[in-house]
Every structure is written in structure tokens, then in C-alpha cells.
Amino acid sequence: MAVQYLLIGVGVLALVWIITPFGDEALAALTVVSRLELLTSALFLTCPAR
């Protein structure tokens, strides 16, 4: 489980490293998209199965 979290963290760092040269707007867009992804995944994970 710890390895999975480590790989996710390294992936996020790599993504930020790739996006950084595109400027502040690109980093802001990445932040918005990641928060929307978190929100939608939380909604789907908490919905009861039918």
C-alpha cells in the first residue's frame, strides 16, 4: 500500500514538473481539474450500490 502512495506522489510531481513551463494559468488549471476529479470520484465511491 505504501508503494502505491509513493508512486502516486511521484506521478503528481512529474506532472507538475511537466506543466510548470507552461505558466501559472496551466498550474491553476491542473489544480482545478485535480479537485474536480477528487470530487467526482468521492461522489461515485460514496454512492450506495443498487
Summary of the structure (lengths in Angstrom):
residues: 50
radius of gyration: 14.1
end to end distance: 28.8
largest distance: 45.2
contacts: 89
relative contact order: 0.08
helix: 88%
strand: 0%
